[in-house]
Amino acid sequence: MKKRARLASVVGCMMVLSLSATSQEGFRFNGYAVTFPSYLRTNSTIAPLFGISENQFVDVTRVRLRPSLSLWDNGYFMLEYEVNATYSSSSLMYQNQSVNHSRQIADLSWTAVEGSQWNVLHFIDRLYFRQSTDFCDFTIGRQRISWGTGRVWNPTDLFNPLNPTSYSKIEKDGVDALLAKFVLGNFSDISVVFNAKKDFRDNNYGVRIRTNVEGFDLSAMAGVFDKRIVAGADFAGSLFDAGVRGEGIYSTSKDNSASNFVSFILGVDNQFTDKLYALTEYHFNGRGTSTPVFYDLQALLRGEILNVGRNYLVAQVSYLVHPLVNAFLSATRNLQDRSGFAALTAIYSSSDETSLSVGAQYFYGTTFTEYWYYPHSAYMKFDYYF
């Protein structure tokens, strides 16, 4: 009942803001609706183990509402409220629409409908106040914090990085935090973050310094995340006609030195013509293992980690087929167990507000390799922004 009352009060706040829009010049309201009808095919070994059908039809539909209100000069309030509805022709194993609460101190979600095939979830993903001055931006509340320069993997993003295999996840989950960004000069700043845990014990802290030297963006970060001490850095710039980037961290635990690890990425991309763009990125995941029998699949299913192996390579190509049509091809491979997946997507942008996509993902690998567990998929995506 408390969660329902909390949700009702937020929805009521949105209605009040909407009604006052005519008298509030600083009021803004926008959002989007998106649906992902998909066909999933799980391999014949995995399906019976989890009690699911080998062939599934799944539809994930999202409506996201984003009212904001300017309170005074350079001070504004932002709210992003989302409704997720998921249908599956059989019991769901892959819950792409779930919310990751690991960086959220308050549970601002409510399951309106829950069943073996239907699930409707309401939640607040952004709820913050931001004040900007000449030397500092201060933000308090549930917000998006995204660090790093990688296009596919982000080792320095210790808040909520996106899983490269997920095609139906659009937004990074909000982080309940205090963020202060101090301007040090042109292209230079320092960010300080405090992210509380639910019991206010073992809280997360982080600091990131960023600058630009000879056209290269350079950053260094350090902090305590999930009771681990982490230090890292990233860079991005141009070399000849290509863009180059990299980032990495060293993570250590004072209680278990055997769990210390290094993770990093190196990437390069290039706009070859006005129609052809390509990138490649290598990822070393020091938290993983090179032996499939030791893969931490439970942590992967819980969303605590994104990969279980150690060495990865991805190549992506996009081509502008028509002024309104873009095609994307991506291939990702675990270099040690030789499993991987390929993804093909075509996007038709009929207007600035709408687009239609069709795509497919094909996973391959021998039994018990990393990407052997994933289902093949074919999907459509329709989105409308307002």
N, C-alpha and C positions, 0 to 999 in steps of 0.2 A: 504493500500500500504506500509506503514511503516513496518508493521509486516512481510509482504512478503519480503521486502528488508532485514530486519534483519535476517530472516530465510535463505535467499539466501546467505548472507554473512557468516553465520555459516557453511552452507553446503560447500561453497567455501573454507572455512578454513580447513574443513575436507579433501577436495580433495587435497589441497596443502600439508597438513601433510602426506597424503597417497603417493603422488608423491615423497616426500622427504624421504620416509621410508628407501630407500636403502642407503642414506648418513647419516641418523640419527640413530646411534646405540641405542639411548634412546627412539626411537619410538615404541609404542606398539599399536596393533589394535585387538580388539576382540568384541564379542557381542553374541546375541542369537536371535532366532526367536521362537515364541511360539504361538500356536493356541488353543482356547477353544471352540469347538462346543458344544452347550448345549441345552437341552430341559427344558423349564420352565413351570410349571403349577401353575397358580395363582388361589386362591379360587374364587368361583362364586360371592361373595359379593364385593370383592375388584376390580375385573376386570372391571365391568361396571362403577364403580365410576371414574376410571382413563381412561376409553375409550380404554382399551387394550383387547386383546384376552386372554381367559383363558389358551390357549395352545400356546406357542411361541417356535420357534427355534431361537437361538441366537448364533452367532459366533463372538468371539473377537480374533483378530490376532494382535500380536505385533512383531515388529522388533526393536531391540535396538542395536545401534552402539556405541562402546566405544573406541575411540582413546585417547591415552595419550602420552605425550612427556616429557622426562626428559631434563630439560634445563641446569642444572649444578648439582653439588653434592647436593643430598638430596632436590632438588627443582624440582617440576614437575607440568605440566598442565594436567587437566583431563576434558574430555567432554563426556557426555552421551546423545545421541540424539535418540528419540523414535518416531516411527510411529505406531499409533493405528488405526485399521480398524474394525468397528463393523457393523454387519448385523443382522437385526431382521425380522422375518416373519410378524410382526405387529409393531405398534408404541411402542417405548421403554419406560418403566417406570423405569427400574433399569439400571443406567448408571455406571457400574462398572469401565469403562475405564476413567472416568473423572479425571481431575487434580484438586487437592486442592490448591488454590492460597492463602490461608490464611496466609502462612508463606513466600510468594514470593513477592518481591517488584516490579519486572519487569514481564510483561506478555510475555513469550517466547514461546507461543503456537500459532498455526495457524490451523484453521479448513479448510481443503482442500475440503471436501465434507460434506454437511449437509442436511439431509432429514429425513423424518419420519421413514425410515427403514435403511438407510445407513448413516454412519458417519465415516469420516477419519480425524484423528487429528494428527498433528505433534507437537512435543514440545521438549524443552531442559530441561532435568531433573537434570543434573549435569553439572556444568561449574565453575571450581574452580582452584585456584593455591595453592599448599601446599609447605611449606618450613620447613624442620626439622633440628634441631640442637641438641647438646648434652643435652640441658636442656629444649627445647621448640619445640612444633609442632604448626605452624601457618597456618591457612587455611582461605582463603577469597573467597567468591563466593557462588554459589548454590551447596549445599553439603548435605550429609546424616548425621543427628545427631540423635543418638538413645541412650536414657538413660533407666535405669531400668533393672531388673533381671527377671521379669515375662515372662512366656512362652506364655501366651494367652493374658493377659491384662497388660498394663504398665501405671499405674497412674502417674509415674514420667516423662514419655515421653510426654512432652507438645508441641512437635513439629509436628509430624504427625504419630501417632500410627496407625497400621493396624486394620481394622475391622475384628473380628474373624469369621464373617459370610461370608466374601468374599473369594471365591476360585480362582478368576481370577486376583486378585491384587498381584503382585510379589514384586515390589519395593516400599519402602516408598517414598513419594514425597520429592523432594529436598527443602532445606531451604536456603533462601538468608541470609547469616550470616557471621560474623567474629568470628572465633573460635581460641582461644589460649589455648593450653594444656601444662602446666608446669610440668616437671618431678621433683618430690620431693625425690625420692629414689626408691628402689626396690618395685614394685607393688603399688606405691603411686604417685598420680598426682592431679593437680587441673585444671579444665577446666572453662574458662570464655567465654560466648557467648553473642554476640549482634546481634539481629534479627530486622531489620528495617521494619516499616510499609510503605505503599505506599506514605503517605504524610509526613513521618518522624516525626509523632506525635504518642504518646502512643506506643513507641517502646518496644520490648521485651528484657529483660536482664535475664541472668541466670548464676549461678556459681555452680560447682559440685566438691566436694572433695572426692577422692577415696583412699582407703588403704586396706591392708590385715593384719588381726590379727588372729594368730593361725589357719590359713587355711581358714578363712572366709573373703570374699570380702565385705567390708563395704563402703557405700557411703552416703554422705549428700548433699542436693541441696537446693537452694533457688533462688528466682528471681521474676520478675514481668512479667506476661504473660496475654495479653488481658485485661490490666488495673486491674489485680488481683494480690495480693501478695501471693506467694506460697512458702511453705517450706516442705521438705520431706526427706526421707532416704530410702535406700534399703540394702539388705544383700543377700549373697548366700554362701553356704558351704555344708559340709557333716556331717550327723549325722548317726553314724553306717555305714550301706551300702547305705543309701539313700541320695539323694541331697535335700536340703531344701533352700527355698528362700522366700523373702518377700519384699514388697515395699509399700510406702504410702505417701500421701501428705495431708497438710492442706491448703485450699485455702480460702482467705478472700478478701472482697471488702470493702474499706473504705466508699463507697457511699451507700452500701446496706448490712448491717450486717446480714440480714435475709437470704442472699444467701450464707453465709459461709458453707463450707462442708469439710468432711473428706472422702478420698477414699483410699483403700488399697487392697493388695492381699497377700495371703499366699499359698505356693505351696510345693509339695513334689514329687520327681520322683525317679525311681529306675531302673537300668538295671538288671533284675532278672536273665537272662541267656544271652548267646551271641546272642540269637534270640528275646527275649521278653523284651520289655521296656514299662513302664507305668508311667503316671503322673496324678496328680489331682491338681486343683487350685481353691481356693475360692476367690471371688471378692466382696467387699463391695463398692458400687457406691453411695457415699453420695450426688452426684449431682442429682441422680434420685429420684423417688417417689415410694411408695408402692401402690399407688392408680391408676389403669389403666386410669381412666377418666382424670387424670392430666398428662399423658405421653406427653412429648414434641416431638411429631412425626415430626413436621416441622424441628426442629433442627437435628433430626436423618436423615431425607431425605437430608438435606443440608450438611451432613457430619461433623457438628460441634460437635456432641457427638456420642459415639459408642453404648450406651445402655441407656434405659429410666427407668429401674427399679433400685432396690437397692441391692439385694442379688443374687449372681450367683454361680454356681458350675459347673466345667467341669471335665470330666475324659477322658483320652486318652490312647490308647493302640496301640503299633506297634509290628508287628511280621514279622520276616524274613522267609518267606515261602520257598524261594529258594535264592541262592546267587545273583540272578538277580531280584528277586521279593520281594517287601515289601508291607505289608497290614497295613492300619491304620483305627482305629475305634475311633470315638469321640462322646461324648454326652454332651451337654450343656443345663443347665436348669435355668430359672428364678425361684428362690425358693419361691417367694411370689405369683405370678400369675399362677405358675405351667405350663407355656408354655416353649418350648425349641426346640431343634433340634438335630438330629443325623446325622453324616456324616461318610461315608465309602469310602475309597480310596485304590486302588491297583496300584502300580507303578512298571513298568517293565523297568529296565535300561539295554538297549541292548549294550551300550558302554559308555565311559566317556563323549561323546558329545551328545548323544541322550537318550531320555526316553519317555515312553508312559504311561499315567495314565488314569484310568477310575474311576469315582466316582459318588456319589449321596448324596443329602442332603434332609432330611425329617423334615419339621417343623410341630409342633403341638401346640395346645392351644385353649381355648374357645374364643368366639368372643371378639375382642378388647383387648385381651392380647398381650404382646409384639411380640412374634414370630408367632402369627396368621397372621400377615400382610405379611410375607415373602412367596415367591413361592417355592414349591418343585422343585428340579432340578436333572437332570442326565447329566453328562458331560464326555467328553474326553479331554485330554490334551496331546499335542505332543510338545516337545521342542528340539531344536537343538542349541548347543553352538559351536562357532567357534572362 
